[in-house]
Amino acid sequence: MKNCALITGASSGIGLELARIHASKGSLVLVARSENDLIQLKTELEAKHSCEVKIICKDLTLPGAPKEIYDELASEGVQISVLMNNAGLGGYGYFHERALKDEQFMIQLNIQALVELTHLFLPGMLERKSGKILTTASTAGFMPGPLQTVYFATKAFVVSFSQALAFELKNSGVTVTALCPGPVKTGFAKAANMDGNPLFKNAISPEVTARKGYTAMEKGKLKTITDWKLRLAIFGFMPFLPIRWVMKVIFSMQKGS
């Protein structure tokens, strides 16, 4: 499998669009929980681009899943040139009212699985002195998020992890890029119980988001924030405002009030 990209969360949203972009450039390993959706995407991409596509149906909220993916590919001699850690999970509500297991699943998927997959596939890239890693973070990673306390915190980890790792790997031939979108028109709002929230009224399409992320990855950028208004707010205004005021605004936006 030439110029092979592994994409997690590939069955829908940003992950699906990243797969469509890369299909014209190389082969793919698509990872998600929904086997039917993966089969449908595999059929589409192979027919349109004549590329080689392997699917792995795996739930990354389960400990051990990243190692199982790595072992399966290693046993088949598949080398991953591009790793796109896209799978993610959100959740809405007061932290003390949400089920602890739901927060733990979020941490497992958004942080633990991402770190494990990166740690497993990075040595091969370094040995070949070539590779690209794209992590799907969020503009949420630049601020605390009342009513999505754990989600915002996990994305802050992803932003920090990605940039620090990118610095460690400078001059190695391997780059790391953090994709930091604002609200995106995917199933995230529904899954996070935020249907109808004004935050998603002007959400960007997953196609545009994926294209910006993929382009930034190709250029080896540290990060890309896909919403210019949020970029202006994060770096132009927020650093000069009291953090309690910032959290009050975010809280009101989360509640839709």
C-alpha positions in Angstrom: 0.0 0.0 0.0 1.7 3.2 -1.2 1.6 6.5 0.6 -0.8 4.9 3.0 -2.9 7.0 5.3 -4.6 5.7 8.5 -7.7 7.7 9.4 -9.7 7.2 12.5 -13.3 8.3 12.7 -13.3 7.8 9.0 -17.0 6.8 8.5 -18.5 10.3 8.7 -17.8 14.0 9.0 -14.3 15.3 8.8 -12.7 11.8 8.7 -14.8 10.8 5.7 -13.8 14.0 3.8 -10.1 13.5 4.7 -10.4 10.0 3.2 -11.9 11.4 0.0 -9.1 13.9 -0.3 -6.3 11.4 0.3 -7.8 8.7 -2.0 -6.4 10.6 -5.0 -3.0 10.6 -3.5 -2.5 7.1 -2.1 -3.9 4.1 -0.3 -6.0 4.1 2.9 -6.7 2.3 6.1 -10.0 3.5 7.4 -11.0 3.0 11.1 -14.4 3.5 12.7 -17.0 1.6 14.6 -19.6 1.4 11.8 -18.7 -1.5 9.5 -21.5 -0.8 7.0 -20.4 2.9 6.6 -16.8 1.8 6.1 -17.7 -0.7 3.5 -19.8 1.9 1.6 -16.9 4.4 1.7 -14.4 1.8 0.6 -16.6 0.9 -2.4 -16.9 4.6 -3.3 -13.2 5.4 -3.1 -12.0 2.3 -4.9 -14.4 2.9 -7.7 -13.6 6.6 -8.1 -9.8 6.6 -7.5 -8.7 2.9 -8.1 -6.9 3.2 -4.8 -6.3 0.4 -2.3 -8.5 0.7 0.8 -8.4 -1.5 3.9 -11.1 -1.1 6.6 -10.8 -1.9 10.3 -13.9 -1.9 12.4 -12.7 -1.0 15.8 -14.1 0.9 18.9 -11.3 3.2 20.0 -13.1 3.9 23.3 -12.0 0.4 24.3 -8.5 0.0 25.9 -6.2 -2.1 23.7 -7.9 -1.1 20.4 -4.9 1.0 19.1 -2.5 -1.9 19.7 -4.8 -4.3 17.9 -4.9 -2.0 14.9 -1.1 -1.7 14.9 -0.5 -5.4 15.2 -2.9 -6.2 12.4 -1.2 -3.8 10.0 2.3 -4.9 11.1 1.4 -8.6 10.5 0.4 -7.6 6.9 3.5 -5.5 6.3 1.5 -2.3 5.9 3.5 0.9 6.5 1.7 4.0 7.5 3.0 7.2 5.9 0.2 9.5 7.1 -1.6 9.2 10.5 -4.8 11.2 10.9 -6.0 11.0 14.5 -9.5 12.3 13.7 -11.8 10.3 15.9 -13.4 12.3 18.7 -16.3 12.4 21.1 -18.1 15.3 22.9 -20.7 15.6 25.6 -22.8 18.4 27.0 -24.0 19.2 30.6 -22.8 20.0 34.0 -19.8 17.8 34.9 -21.3 16.5 38.2 -24.5 15.5 36.4 -22.9 13.6 33.6 -22.1 9.9 33.9 -18.5 9.3 34.8 -18.2 6.5 32.3 -19.2 8.9 29.5 -16.4 11.3 30.5 -14.0 8.3 30.7 -14.9 7.2 27.2 -14.3 10.7 26.0 -10.8 10.8 27.5 -10.0 7.3 26.2 -11.0 8.3 22.6 -9.9 11.9 22.5 -6.6 11.5 24.4 -5.5 7.9 25.1 -6.2 6.4 21.7 -4.6 9.4 20.0 -1.5 9.1 22.1 -1.2 5.3 21.7 -1.6 5.4 17.9 0.9 8.1 17.5 3.4 6.3 19.8 2.9 3.1 17.9 3.3 4.4 14.3 5.8 7.2 14.9 8.9 5.0 15.2 8.4 3.6 11.7 8.1 7.1 10.3 11.3 8.2 12.0 13.1 5.2 10.7 12.0 6.1 7.2 12.7 9.8 7.9 9.3 10.6 6.4 5.8 11.0 7.7 2.9 13.3 8.5 0.6 13.3 11.5 -2.7 15.3 11.6 -4.6 15.5 14.8 -8.1 16.8 14.9 -8.2 19.2 17.8 -10.6 22.2 18.1 -10.7 25.9 18.8 -12.1 24.6 22.1 -8.5 23.7 23.0 -7.6 27.3 23.5 -10.1 28.1 26.3 -12.0 26.5 29.2 -15.5 25.3 28.3 -18.2 25.3 31.0 -20.9 22.7 30.2 -18.4 20.8 28.0 -15.7 20.7 30.7 -14.0 17.5 29.8 -14.3 17.9 26.0 -12.6 21.3 26.0 -9.9 19.9 28.3 -9.2 17.0 26.0 -8.8 19.3 23.0 -6.5 21.5 25.0 -4.4 18.4 25.5 -4.4 17.6 21.8 -3.3 21.1 20.9 -0.5 21.1 23.4 0.6 17.5 22.6 0.6 18.1 18.9 2.7 21.3 19.0 5.2 20.0 21.5 5.7 16.8 19.5 6.1 18.8 16.3 9.0 20.7 18.0 10.6 17.5 19.2 10.5 16.1 15.6 11.9 19.1 13.8 14.4 18.2 11.1 13.3 14.5 11.4 11.3 14.4 8.2 8.1 13.9 10.2 5.6 16.8 10.8 2.7 17.1 13.2 -0.2 19.4 12.5 -3.2 20.3 14.7 -6.5 20.9 12.9 -8.5 23.3 15.0 -12.0 23.9 13.6 -14.8 25.8 15.2 -18.3 24.3 14.9 -18.6 21.9 12.0 -21.7 20.5 10.3 -21.3 16.9 11.4 -23.1 14.6 13.7 -21.2 16.1 16.6 -23.9 18.4 17.8 -26.5 15.6 18.0 -24.1 13.2 19.7 -23.2 15.8 22.2 -26.9 16.6 22.9 -26.5 20.1 21.4 -29.0 20.0 18.6 -30.4 23.4 17.9 -27.6 25.3 19.8 -26.9 28.6 18.1 -23.2 27.7 18.2 -23.8 25.4 15.2 -26.0 27.9 13.2 -23.0 29.1 11.1 -21.0 25.8 11.3 -18.5 25.2 8.5 -18.9 22.2 6.3 -16.8 19.1 6.9 -15.5 19.3 3.3 -14.0 22.8 3.8 -12.7 21.8 7.2 -11.0 18.7 5.9 -9.5 20.5 2.9 -8.0 23.2 5.1 -6.6 20.6 7.5 -5.1 18.4 4.8 -3.5 21.4 3.1 -2.0 22.6 6.4 -0.7 19.0 7.0 0.9 18.9 3.5 2.7 22.2 4.3 3.9 20.9 7.7 2.2 23.7 9.6 2.0 23.5 13.4 -1.8 24.2 13.4 -4.6 25.6 11.4 -7.7 27.4 12.8 -10.4 27.1 10.1 -12.6 29.9 11.4 -11.0 33.4 11.1 -13.5 35.0 13.5 -12.6 32.5 16.2 -8.9 32.9 15.4 -9.3 36.6 15.9 -11.1 36.1 19.2 -8.6 33.6 20.5 -5.5 35.5 19.8 -6.7 39.1 19.4 -9.1 39.6 22.3 -9.2 36.7 24.8 -5.6 37.2 26.1 -6.5 40.6 27.3 -9.8 39.7 29.0 -10.4 38.4 32.6 -10.7 34.6 32.4 -13.9 34.6 34.5 -15.5 36.9 31.9 -14.4 34.7 29.1 -15.9 31.6 30.8 -19.2 33.5 31.4 -19.5 34.3 27.7 -18.7 30.7 26.8 -21.2 29.4 29.3 -23.9 31.6 27.9 -23.1 30.5 24.3 -23.2 26.8 25.4 -26.6 27.3 26.9 -27.8 29.1 23.9 -28.8 32.2 25.9 
